[in-house]
Amino acid sequence: MNGVHHLFVWFNDPANWHGVNGVPRRVLEHLTLWAWSMAIACAIAVPGGLLLGRSRRTGTVTVNVANIGRAIPSFAVIVLSVIWLGLGNAPVVVALVLLAVPPIFTFAFTGVRQVDAATVESARGMGMTEARILRSVQVPLALPLILNGLRLSSAAVIATAPLAALVGSGGLGRYVIDGFAVRDFAEVSAGVTLVVTLVVCNELLFAGLVRAASRGPARRSRARSRDGRRKT
Amino acid sequence: MSSVLSGASLGVSQPLIRWSWIGDHLGPIRHALLQHLALTFVAVGVGLVLSSLLAAFAIRFRITYQPINAVTGIMYAIPSLALFILLTPITGLTELTAEIALVSYTLQILFRSIVAGIDEVPASVRESARAMGLTRSQQLWRVELPLALPVIVSGLRIATVTTVGLVPISGILGSDQGGLGTFMFDGLARFFYTPLLVGGVLTVVLAVALDVTLVRLQRVLTPWVRRAHAS
């Protein structure tokens, strides 16, 4: 309970809310790392997953390639990229991108794969172009799965970004490292509390998005079954 | 992404690898590699036992699945770096501290894959096992677990590879800790490339090697899976 008390005191101290080492600044740094990593990972993995999911051939090979990504240990990647890029944000972003790509890719890939072939065929029969099929049929139907992949990656990125502090970068890891350096465990716990809070926010955000995304098609299919046709 | 990030900012020129350093440190490298393996095996082993118990509990009492999943999920969300540090007032700068944190990260993955594996066993298979007169525990050991093995092993692979990647971070606990992470922290502190490369590359190699080993192991243990794919 003593620890909780110290944590409370830490958060109540106005000094911890201002300046370079203040909570708003550190959260912002953390979210900046997150935003860069997620943006780059999405730009690579979403189109990649969607397009490879559409092509019928390259199935298992590509999914296996994406799984190799899981075998890459983040800290080792950061350390190795430090040799190329020096200390700072860049090696961290490299590692976080590698961490984020596999789930996004795999879920986008499976999302498109599991869209009913008959649905795609009928869209084609209605005269839709391939681009239109992707945009108006496959992506909306795959959206819940795509979002799930984004949720997993995003949570992993938030929880791994504190490693940035080990290579002289900012973010909430600073509280952990700087707190440990002077054995101030209240500061360390404050850092952890903030990271876990961000992960929880992330879960809530994506839970809301998934609900919104799956509501669309579901409502339409209910409307269809009211027309007298049975949903299969 | 500013100019602070440029590589040679420290103004020191050094070769990417100083081979003589590796030659001089073969003993410590071997020691670190063995420590890395030991930390990984103990963490995954203990994690497997604990999550099997949790999974058995969750399968018997369905209502506990969500709470267990949520708690292990929160443990998984705690940054590894911080968990190692937060445990030090209790267990000190020891390998025990590292193991507790490492085990806690395997729980979520293993728990979910064990429950999912058992759940995926078709009800018809379960019923025919019962019709053949198998007792509840025979059903579990002879029918359900073997059929669940591919899913469980896939969870085991992720848990193992994740642990191999997390062990180096426990090097924050001191210079005799963290397996290959020792070299990474040493290299970062002195900005010396050679130990950084040795630690980083060997960790990646170890992760891939253990992953491949587990895939092989699964093929040996579940020969029927491949036969089903072939036909």
Interface residues (C-beta under 8 A of the other chain):
Chain A: W36 I68 R70 A71 I72 P73 S74 F75 A76 V77 V79 L80 V82 I83 W84 L85 G86 L87 G88 N89 A90 A155 I158 A159 T160 P162 L163 A165 L166 V167 G173 V176 I177 G179 F180 F185 V188 S189 G191 V192 V195 V196 V199 V200
Chain B: M1 V4 L5 S6 G7 A8 S9 L10 L16 I74 Y76 A77 I78 P79 L81 A82 L83 I85 L86 T88 P89 I158 V161 T162 V164 G165 L166 P168 I169 I172 G181 M184 G187 L188 F191 Y193 L196 L197 G199 G200 V201 T203 V204 A207 V208 D211
